[in-house]
Amino acid sequence: MDQPDIAARPRLISPSLFALSIFYGGMVCIAGVLGNKQVALGPLAVEAGIFAFLLLVVTSSAVAELHGPQVAGRLVRVGFVPLLVSLALSFIVYSLPASPEMVPANRDAIQLVLGSTWRIWLGGIVAYGVSQTLNVTIFAALKGREGGKLLWLRAAIASMLSQIVDTLLFVTIAFYGEFPIGPLIVGQMIAKVALSAILIPPLIYVFVGLGRKLDRA
């Protein structure tokens, strides 16, 4: 019996959704690594993971624009898989003994990076789920009112509000009771809102435009 031509079968996933999903999974994993460094943006200090999280926001918003909020919400939920697996692998690697041939400075540095407390891990998981879901929800609600117009404004507003919630959840869960968290929350919020206002509008057009180009091809 002749085998069906695989190339003739209809594609089950669009090229744009395939590409954006892979990119999304990568950003979920790298965000926690980048978050171990704080960078100075003028007078403000912000954890570097914000750059990966902003790309997560742009990606989920682009998927919502191209494929609808239900698909974008599913992408956010599936994102828990690489997030939890990366955390589990980090714990395993942290627990395994280092090779005696490893440079001591490198050994100590990687142990410091991988050895986050359970509160930081929990804060990251909760903040990711809530803020990314909120971003998709707000973006979809604004699209319901404005239709396909004002893409840059819808994406920026959704990003700003979701990043405010992300900061409140993560800082409170990770550091409440350790030190006064008020100044840290305010500083992080200001930095994240400013970055959302500057970076999200051009990036959303790049991601949506690239997605439409992939699907046309």
C-alpha positions as CSV (number, residue, x, y, z in Angstrom):
1,M,0.0,0.0,0.0
2,D,1.3,3.4,-0.9
3,Q,2.2,5.6,2.0
4,P,0.6,9.1,2.0
5,D,2.7,12.0,0.9
6,I,3.8,13.7,4.2
7,A,4.4,16.9,2.3
8,A,0.9,17.0,1.0
9,R,-0.7,16.8,4.5
10,P,-2.1,20.1,5.8
11,R,0.1,21.8,8.4
12,L,-1.2,21.6,11.9
13,I,0.5,24.8,13.1
14,S,1.2,28.0,11.3
15,P,4.8,29.0,10.7
16,S,4.4,32.1,12.8
17,L,3.0,30.2,15.8
18,F,5.8,27.6,15.5
19,A,8.5,30.3,15.4
20,L,7.1,32.4,18.1
21,S,6.5,29.4,20.4
22,I,10.1,28.3,20.2
23,F,11.3,31.8,20.8
24,Y,8.9,32.1,23.8
25,G,10.2,28.9,25.4
26,G,13.8,30.2,25.1
27,M,13.0,33.5,26.8
28,V,11.2,31.7,29.6
29,C,14.4,29.8,30.4
30,I,16.9,32.6,30.0
31,A,14.9,35.1,32.0
32,G,15.8,33.5,35.3
33,V,19.5,33.4,34.5
34,L,19.6,37.1,33.4
35,G,17.7,38.0,36.6
36,N,20.8,37.3,38.7
37,K,22.4,40.6,37.5
38,Q,21.2,44.1,38.2
39,V,21.9,46.7,35.6
40,A,22.0,50.5,36.0
41,L,19.6,52.5,33.8
42,G,20.5,56.0,34.8
43,P,19.6,56.5,38.4
44,L,17.5,53.2,38.5
45,A,18.7,49.7,39.1
46,V,16.7,46.9,37.5
47,E,17.2,43.1,37.3
48,A,18.4,42.2,33.8
49,G,15.7,39.5,33.5
50,I,13.3,42.3,32.5
51,F,14.6,42.3,29.0
52,A,13.7,38.6,28.5
53,F,10.3,39.2,30.2
54,L,9.5,42.1,27.9
55,L,10.2,39.8,25.0
56,L,7.9,37.3,26.5
57,V,5.2,40.1,26.7
58,V,5.8,41.0,23.1
59,T,5.7,37.4,21.9
60,S,2.4,36.6,23.8
61,S,0.8,39.8,22.5
62,A,1.9,39.1,19.0
63,V,0.4,35.6,19.2
64,A,-2.8,37.1,20.6
65,E,-2.9,39.5,17.6
66,L,-2.2,36.8,15.0
67,H,-4.0,33.8,16.4
68,G,-6.3,35.0,19.1
69,P,-6.2,35.3,22.9
70,Q,-7.1,31.6,23.5
71,V,-4.0,30.5,21.6
72,A,-1.9,33.1,23.4
73,G,-3.2,31.9,26.8
74,R,-2.4,28.3,25.9
75,L,1.2,29.5,25.0
76,V,1.5,31.1,28.4
77,R,0.4,27.9,30.2
78,V,2.7,25.7,28.1
79,G,5.5,28.1,29.1
80,F,5.3,26.6,32.6
81,V,6.9,23.4,31.1
82,P,10.3,24.9,30.2
83,L,10.2,27.1,33.3
84,L,9.7,24.3,35.7
85,V,12.1,22.0,33.9
86,S,14.8,24.6,33.9
87,L,14.3,25.2,37.6
88,A,14.5,21.5,38.3
89,L,17.7,21.1,36.2
90,S,19.2,24.1,38.1
91,F,18.5,22.4,41.4
92,I,20.0,19.1,40.2
93,V,23.2,20.8,38.8
94,Y,23.5,22.9,42.0
95,S,23.3,19.7,44.1
96,L,25.8,17.6,42.1
97,P,29.4,17.9,43.3
98,A,31.7,20.0,41.2
99,S,34.6,18.5,39.4
100,P,37.9,19.0,41.3
101,E,39.4,20.3,38.0
102,M,37.0,23.2,37.9
103,V,38.4,26.7,38.6
104,P,37.3,27.6,42.1
105,A,36.2,31.1,41.1
106,N,34.0,29.7,38.4
107,R,32.6,27.0,40.7
108,D,31.7,29.5,43.4
109,A,30.1,31.8,40.8
110,I,27.9,29.2,39.2
111,Q,26.8,27.9,42.6
112,L,25.8,31.4,43.6
113,V,23.8,31.8,40.4
114,L,22.0,28.4,40.7
115,G,21.5,28.5,44.5
116,S,18.5,30.7,44.6
117,T,16.2,30.3,47.6
118,W,12.8,28.6,47.3
119,R,11.1,31.9,47.8
120,I,12.8,33.4,44.7
121,W,11.8,30.4,42.7
122,L,8.2,30.5,43.9
123,G,8.1,34.2,43.2
124,G,9.3,33.8,39.7
125,I,6.7,31.0,38.9
126,V,3.8,32.9,40.4
127,A,4.8,36.3,38.8
128,Y,5.3,34.6,35.4
129,G,1.9,32.9,35.4
130,V,-0.1,35.9,36.6
131,S,1.6,38.7,34.7
132,Q,1.7,36.9,31.4
133,T,-1.9,35.8,31.7
134,L,-2.9,39.4,32.6
135,N,-0.9,40.8,29.6
136,V,-2.8,38.6,27.2
137,T,-6.2,39.4,28.9
138,I,-5.6,43.1,28.8
139,F,-4.3,43.1,25.3
140,A,-7.3,41.1,24.1
141,A,-9.8,43.3,26.0
142,L,-8.3,46.4,24.4
143,K,-8.5,44.8,21.0
144,G,-12.1,44.1,21.6
145,R,-12.7,47.8,22.0
146,E,-10.3,49.2,19.4
147,G,-10.4,46.4,16.8
148,G,-7.1,46.1,14.9
149,K,-6.2,49.7,15.5
150,L,-3.6,51.2,17.9
151,L,-1.5,48.0,18.1
152,W,1.4,49.8,19.7
153,L,-0.8,51.4,22.4
154,R,-2.6,48.2,23.2
155,A,0.6,46.3,23.6
156,A,2.3,49.1,25.7
157,I,-0.6,49.4,28.1
158,A,-0.9,45.6,28.6
159,S,2.8,45.4,29.2
160,M,2.9,48.3,31.7
161,L,0.1,47.0,33.8
162,S,1.3,43.4,33.7
163,Q,4.8,44.4,34.7
164,I,3.5,46.4,37.6
165,V,1.7,43.2,38.9
166,D,4.8,41.1,38.1
167,T,6.9,43.4,40.3
168,L,4.5,43.4,43.2
169,L,4.1,39.6,43.2
170,F,7.8,38.7,42.7
171,V,9.3,41.2,45.2
172,T,6.7,40.5,47.8
173,I,7.0,36.7,47.6
174,A,10.8,36.6,47.3
175,F,11.8,39.3,49.8
176,Y,9.0,40.3,52.1
177,G,10.3,40.2,55.7
178,E,14.0,40.1,54.6
179,F,14.3,43.9,54.2
180,P,12.1,47.0,53.4
181,I,10.8,46.2,50.0
182,G,9.0,49.5,49.3
183,P,11.9,51.3,47.6
184,L,12.7,48.2,45.5
185,I,9.2,47.8,44.3
186,V,8.9,51.5,43.3
187,G,12.2,51.5,41.5
188,Q,11.5,48.3,39.7
189,M,8.0,49.6,38.6
190,I,9.3,52.9,37.3
191,A,12.1,51.1,35.3
192,K,9.7,48.4,33.9
193,V,7.0,50.9,32.9
194,A,9.6,53.1,31.2
195,L,11.1,50.2,29.3
196,S,7.6,49.0,28.3
197,A,6.8,52.5,27.0
198,I,10.1,52.7,25.0
199,L,10.6,49.1,23.7
200,I,7.2,47.5,23.4
201,P,5.7,49.8,20.6
202,P,8.4,49.2,18.0
203,L,8.9,45.5,19.0
204,I,5.2,44.5,18.6
205,Y,5.2,45.8,15.0
206,V,8.4,43.8,14.3
207,F,7.0,40.6,15.8
208,V,3.5,40.9,14.2
209,G,5.0,41.9,10.9
210,L,7.5,39.0,11.0
211,G,4.7,36.6,11.9
212,R,2.5,37.7,9.0
213,K,5.4,37.4,6.6
214,L,6.2,33.9,7.8
215,D,2.5,32.9,7.3
216,R,2.4,34.4,3.8
217,A,5.5,32.5,2.8
